[in-house]
Amino acid sequence: MKKIFAVLMSLLITLSLAVGCSSKNNEKEVKEPVTVNVGAPDGLPAIAIAKLSQENPEVKEGYKVKYTLEATSDALSTDVMKEALDIAIVPSNMASIAYNKTSNYQIAGTVGMGSFYLVSSDKDVNGLNSSLKGKEVGNIGKGLTPDITVQALLKEQKVDSSTIKYNYSNEASDLVSLLATNKLSTGIVPEPALSGLLTKNTDLKVICGVNDTWKDVFKNENGYPQSTLIVKSSFAKENPEFVSSFIKTLDENIKYTNENPKEAGESAVKFGVNIKAPLLVKAIDRTNLKFIPIGDCKDDYTNYYNSLLSFNSKVLGGKVPDENIYYAEK
């Protein structure tokens, strides 16, 4: 009897130890979710992820996404250069700079095509063409991409830019103020600032879109890439399935934004985007928010980057990036 009791006790102890070890092993198997840092600058790029930032849906099991809104493109650039972001929506020239300077960011696709528009109360102005000769035209960012894009269009049409008097503002809000108070009659203004401007000065008319003109002049389907989705190469290499899922989620979210501008505007305000929700409803048709995977828009980047290079190589980080800048989904 004593032997049987001893055997039973031995079995119980063994089972207890086995269960204990199993519990500890299970505890070790529970992994903390991988944190993914996603960033965008204030404005249209941030609108593309505003709803995601508020609802924070599960993109893929085992991952937690942290969305960051930066007040300026310069602040976002600092984050990218420090490689603090795994995924970001950036101005397209910044994608080139990030690749040339860090070799650790690649383009996954376009988030938005050009959203700048020529507006004027001058009846003689009929487009981004020779009708601008002798006129004073407002724009933002002398020597930067909004300026270079327009200059490239005029050059391609053999319009001498020296015959145009440019009035440059540092911010869209400054340009809007000049146009709203009739201190300027012609300007090139981005959405969503444009929609607000048109309510302040009803004499102004939208003459043409810079993106539409780019399509006509350079004979391409999409226009020029204004905002770009970049992914950190080292992160994507280790987490290809997450990146693929995020791209699909972003694409669906942009479609939702275009179809539901009122709700998207409310999400944008909650995210901290500097835009009044009702304004997005008016602006959405002209924002050109659309996700295009890089496999379908490489030529758009090549043409755009070559145009920028011919004016100012610094805006690209010194050179047109090589083919390795383009991310290939696994």
Disulfide bonds with the S-S distance in Angstrom:
none
